[in-house]
Amino acid sequence: MPCSRSRRRGSSLKLNTMDVILERYPYRYVQCGTLEINGMPDYRIQKFDEWTRRYKDMYLLDNGIQLDYAIEDFEYTKWLDPAGVPCYVKGDVYDMESR
């Protein structure tokens, strides 16, 4: 369920709040409140859709450690993309031993 949609609980309306942690086009990393099942933060990676001109949920992260890793290693974010974006291409990473 996208962060911006609302859910009806009983007779009251509950809105999910979304905090953008980092935006790195075409992806952004967000926290959408907390999970009801365990009370932990709900972290997601969203991808910008050129057709609709909006961000859509691309991947629901398991925990904050996975979020940290995805932010630190942009190639990992591309690897998680179901669209098959090229990632970890040979020659992209600097060879630390040759320096």
N, C-alpha and C positions, 0 to 999 in steps of 0.2 A: 504494500500500500504506500503510495507516495506520501511524503511528509506533509504536504500542504493540504491534503484532504482532511475532512473532519469525520469523526465517528460519532454515532449516536449511542449513548449509553443511558438506558432508561429514558427519562424524559428530558435530560439535559444534553447539550451538545458539547463534545470535547474536541478541541482543536489541537493538532500536533504542532509543536513549535520546531522550527528548523534553524540550526546555527551552522553557518558556513565556516568551516575550519580553514580550508585552503582552496583556492581556485586556480587551476592550471589547465588552460584550454586544451582540449575540449572536455576535460574532467573537472569535477569539484568534489571535495570531501566534506561531508556534512554529518551532523549529529541530529537525529530526529527524536528528541525526547529520550524516554527510557522504554525498555521492553517490559510488557506487563507480566511476562512469565517469571522473570528473575530480578527485575528492577535495575538491570545494567543498562548503560547507554546504548542506543541504537545507532551504530555507525554505518554509513552507506557511501558508495562512490556513485556519483551521477555523471551522465554523459550528455553533452549538448547535442540536440537533434536539429540539424540544419533545416529540415523540412518544416517542423512545427515551431522552430525558434525557441524551444524550451529545453530545460534539463529533465532527463528521465533517469530513474533508478537503473543503474547498470549492474551493481553488485552489492549485496548485503554482507557486510563484514562480520566476522565472528566475534571480534573483541578489539580492544584498544591497541594491543600489540600488533595485530594485523594492519590496523589503520596507520600506526607509526611506520611500519615497514613499507606500506604502499606510498606514503608521503615521501619517505626517504629515497626509495628506489622507484623512479618513474617507469622504468621498464617493467617492473612487477605489475603496476597498474595496467599497462598495455597488455600484459600477459593475461590478466583477469578479464579483459574485454572480450565478450562472446562474438564480436564482429571479426575476430581474427586479425587484429592489428599487428603488424610485424614488430617483434620485440626481441631483445637480446641478440641483435644482429652482429655477426662477427665483424670486428673492426670498430664497433661503437665504444667499447670499453678500453680504456688505456691500460696497457700492459705495465704493471707496476715493477716487474722484474727487469725490464729493459731500461729503466731510468737509473 
